[in-house]
Amino acid sequence: TFLFTSESVNEGHPDKLCDQVSDAVLDACLAEDPDSKVACETCTKTNMVMVFGEITTKANIDYEKIVRETCRNIGFVSADVGLDADHCKVLVNIEQQSPDIAQGVHGHFTKRPEEIGAGDQGHMFGYATDETPELMPLSHVLATKLGARLTEVRKNGTCAWLRPDGKTQVTVEYRNESGAMVPVRVHTVLISTQHDETVTNDEIAADLKEHVIKPVIPEQYLDEKTIFHLNPSGRFVIGGPHGDAGLTGRKIIIDTYGGWGAHGGGAFSGKDPTKVDRSGAYVARQAAKSIVASGLARRCIVQVSYAIGVPEPLSVFVDTYGTGRIPDKEILKIVKEKFDFRPGMIIINLDLKKGGNGRYLKTAAYGHFGRDDPDFTWEVVKPLKWEKP
């Protein structure tokens, strides 16, 4: 057996706050103008949030209102929790998309969907594994669910001493079953959460075990040897942007597979779907998930790569880690037949221009993959037909 660890941060973490602001801006643009071209970055530090980047849209956007609303909904309502949504400075520095890029990618909105070029070069990965019902790595799923649960018990009043910022980390003991990953037990659980001044460390530990860990981690994975580190630093009162500066796109492993699979390095949040960093990674996940769901393999990674302005991908790669029921090159053939990796076609097939309903904002905390929500169209499995050897 071996140990593997994944981490998560919850929605009040400064980097995640920035991801959510960037995607809230994207949602607002797409809701009014589905053809919006958006590359929106956010940064934050004590008493300040700044949005900056390139946006071309017909939508009429009140950036300051979006920033304040997003921060308020996360729970940043006073300086002592780390940021005051209604009184902080909001800076906006937004320009139009470069005309050179606009011409090369979408011909200034004249190209047909199948002709739209990739918004940039790069390579993206999708991953899937049969170790959980959502076909995601268990270490990542548990770390993510602990973070989401922390937010839930803060907002519903179960643990009134909680504040928005916090991090979780889970170490799982695995067995390698000829390339497939089989979780044996949870080895270590680490939670560091921001809290108010009144609560004692003993209360924190007791509440976290009872209200956060117990409802999230299935009993079969916990035993008397499981190690718990609950606020090991001893004090975490100062948090949010007051504790650390935040920046969009700094939590790309939390957004994806918790260190499993691979990552091409491109962040997701604040980018419209012509940016293949996002759409390419989404379709690669759908392909990998469909391979595992259809029984072609127990574990799988898919890579796709692009050149700016070129519609067809430069390469598609599939590896099943030795778990494939048929050779990987056969699986690759099925993938290329069943999935269209051209950016304009990904956008249509996954309906990625649809904003509103906080669609992209939802992706910006607690992961983009393995979520059970109809807006996450890339999680819909495509049935793949194959002949059993």
N, C-alpha and C positions, 0 to 999 in steps of 0.2 A: 504493500500500500504506500501511498504518498500523500502529502498535504498540499492543498492549493487554497489560496486566499483571494477573496474579492472584497472590494469596499464600495460604499455608497455615501452620498451626502444628501441631506434633505433640503427642502425648498428654501430654507432660510440661509443656506450657505452662500457667501457672497458671489462665488463663481456661478452657482446655480440661479441666484437672483438675476444675474446678467443674462444667462441663457433664456430665462423666462421673459425678461423685458424684450430681448431681441425677437423672440418668437411671438410675443404679443403684438409687436409692431408688424411683423409679417402677416399675422392673422388679420389685423385691421386693414392692411393694404389689399390682401387677397379678397376679403369680404366685399369690398367696393369695386375692385378691379382685379379680376382673376389673372390678368396678364402682367401684373406688377412684377418688376425686376427688383429684387431686394437683396442687399448685402449689408445687414445691420449689426454692428458691434455695440456692446455696452460695457462700460467700466464703472466701478463704484469704489468710493472710500468714504470715510466719516463725513456724513452730512452732504454727500454729493453723488448724483448719478448722471452719467453722460452717455448719450446715444450718438453714434457717429457711423458714417459709411456712405454707400451709394444706393439710392432708391429712385427708380423711375416709375411713377404711378399716376393714374388719373384720380386716385382716391384723395380725399381731403383729410389729412391726418393731423390730429392734435397730439403731438409726441409727448408733451409734458403730461397731459391727462393720462395717457397710456402708462407712462412710467409710474406716476403716483398711484394709479389704480392697482397695478401689478404688485407694487411694494406693499400697499395696504392689504391686499388680499392674502399675501404671504404672512402678514402679521407684524410688519414693521410700522407700528403706529406711535412709537415714542422713542426719543433719543436713548433712553436707558435699555431698550431691547436691541439697539444697534443702529437704528435708522428711523427717522420720523418722516413717513411718506408725504405728509401734508406740508411740511416746512423745510424739507431738504432742498438744496440747489439742484435744478435740473438743467443740464447743458445739452444743446442739440447742435450737431455739426454734420448735416446730411447734404450730399450733392447727388447729381444724376449719375446713372451708369455711364462709363466711358463710351463715347460713340464708336471707338475702334472695336471694343468688345461687342457692343450692340450689333454692329454690322456683321461681325464674324459669326456670332452665335445665332441670332434670329433675324438678321437682315432688316433691322429696325422694324420688327413685327410683321415682315412680309412672308417669311418662310412657312411652308406647310409643316404640320407636326412631324412627319417622317424626315423632313429636311433639317430640322433644328439641330444645330451642332452642340456639342458639350460646352458648358459654360467655362470650363477650364480643363487643363490636363489633370491627371491624377489616377490613383488606383484605390479601389474600395473593396471591402470584404463583407461577406455574409457568412454566418455560422449557425449551426443547429446541432443539437445533441438530444438523444432520447432519454436523458436522465430525469427529466421533469415533464409533466403534462404539457407545459407551454413550449417544450423543446428548447429550453434554455439551460445554461449551467446552474446547478443548484447553489453553488457558493454565491454567485451573482444574484440569483432570485431571492435568497434569504437576506442578504445584505440590503437589497433594494426594498424588500417588504418590511424589514425592521425600520428603515428610514421613513417609509410611508406611514407605518403604524405610529411612529413618534409624532408625526404631524397630526394624525387623526386624534390621538388622545390629548394633544395640546389644544386642538381646536374644539373638541367636544367637551372639554372641561374635566375629563377623567384625571389628568395630571396637570393641575392648574399652575404648577411651579415651572412648567416647561417654557422655554423661549425658542424662537424660530430656528436658530442655527444648530447644526449637529451632524455627526458623522457616525457611520456604522461600518463594521468589518467582520467578515465571517470566514473562518478557516475550516475546510471540510476535508476529512480523510477519504480518499478515493481508492478504488481498486481498478486496475487496468484490465479489462476483459477483452483481450485481442483487439485493442484499438478503441473500444467503447469505454466510456467512463461510468463507473458504478459507485455512487456515494455510499460509504459505510456508516459514517457518523459525523456529527459536528464536533470538531476538536476545540475551537475557541470562538467565543463571541465577544466582540469589543463594541461598546457604545460610548461615545463622548457627546454629551448633549449640553447645550446652553441651558442655564436655569436661573431662577431669580435668587435674591440674596437670602430669602427666608428658609430655604429647604436645607436639611442636613444630608451629608453623603449617605448615611444609612437609609434615609427615606428615599433618596434617589435610587439606590441599589434595589431596595425592596419593590418600589413602584415599577422600575424598568423590568425586573424579573416577572412580576405579576401581570402587568398590563401591556408590555411590549413583546418580551421574549416568548412567554407562554402561548399567547394567541398566534404567533407567527411560525415558530419552529416546531415541526411535527415531533411528537414525543419520541418516536422511534429513533430519532437522530441524536437525542440527548441521553447521556449516562452520567454516572457519578464522577467520571474523569473529565467531563467537559469543563473547560476553563472559561471563567467570566471576568472580563475587565470592564467595569462599569465606572465611567468618569475617572480613569486612573490618574489623571493629572491633579485631581483633588478639587479644582475650582475652575468653573467655566461660566462666569457671569457676563463678562464682556464678549460680545459676539457680533455676527453679521458684519456689515461693512465697517463697523467701528473696530472690530478685532483684526480683520484682514481686508486688504484690497481684493476686489473681485473683477473678473474679466470673462466675457463670452468665450466659449470654446476651450476651456481648460479642464473639462471633466469628460473627455471623449471616451474613456474606457468605461466609466460609470454609465454613459449613454448607450453603450453597446453590449459587450459580453464579459465584463469584469476581468479582463486579462486573458480570457480564452480566445481561441481563434487568432485573429490578427487585426491590425488596423492600419489603413493607409495614411492616417494622420489628419485628414480633413474633418473639421467639426461640422455639426448639423445646424445648430440654432441660428436664426436670423437670415437663413438663406432660402430663396424661392427655389422651386423644383427644377429650374434649368441648371442650377448648380449641382453637378453630378456628385459632389461630396455627399450630398443628401440623397438625391434620387437613385444614384448608382448603388449606394449602400442599402437602400430600402429594397430594391429589386433583387440584390444579391442575397439578402436575408430571406425574401420570399422563395427564391430558388433553393437555397440550402434547406429551408424548413420543409419545402415540398418534397425534396429528395428523402429526407428522414421520415416524414409523415407517410410517404407512399411505400415505405419499407425497402427502398433501394439501398439505404445505408443506415447505420445507427448513429453516425456522427459525420459531419461534413462541413467543409469550408469552400466557399466560392469566391474567386477574385475576378474583378472586371476592371479594365483600364481605358482611359480616354485621352484624346488630344483636343485642344480648344478649337471649336468651330467644325469639328468632324463628327457626324452623327453616329457612324458605326463604331462600336468599341474596338480598341486595338487588340485586346486579348480577353479571353475568358478562360478561367482555370478552375478545375474541380479536384478536390482531394478528399477521400473518405477515410483516411487514416487506417486503411486496411479493413474497414468494416463493410465495404460495398458488396452487394449480392451479385453484381456483374462488374466487369472491369471499369475503372474510372473513366477511360476514354469513351466507353459506351454511354455512361451517365452524362458526360460532357455533351455528347451528341444529342441526347434527349433534352438537356437544358437549353442548348442553342435552338432546338426546334420549338420548344414550348415557351421560351421567354424572349421578349424583344427588348434588347438592351439599349436601343436608341433613345436618347433623353426625351424627345417629343412623344415617343410611344409609351415610355414608362409613365410619363405625366398623365396620358389618357387612360392607360390600363389600371393605374392605381388612383386615378381621380385626384391628382396632387395639387391641382389649382384651387380646389375647394377649401376656402378659408372659413372663418366664422366658427361659432360654437367652440371657440378656444381650441380649435383642432391642433394647431402646432404648439400652442402654449402647453397643452396636456403632455406633449412629448418631452418638454423641456425639464421636467423633473420626474425621477423614478423610472427612467429608461425609455428608449424608443421601441424596444422589441420585447416580445413575449407578453404583450398587454392584451387584455380581453376587452376590446372596445371597437365598435364598427368603423370609427374614424381611422383606425390603424389598418388601412386596407392591405398593406404589405404583409400582414399576419395571416391573410386568407390563403389557405393551402390550395395550390393547383394540383388536380389529380394527374399523376404521371403514369402512363401505361407502359408496362415492360414485361417481357417474357421471362418467367422464372427459369433459370438454367436447369 
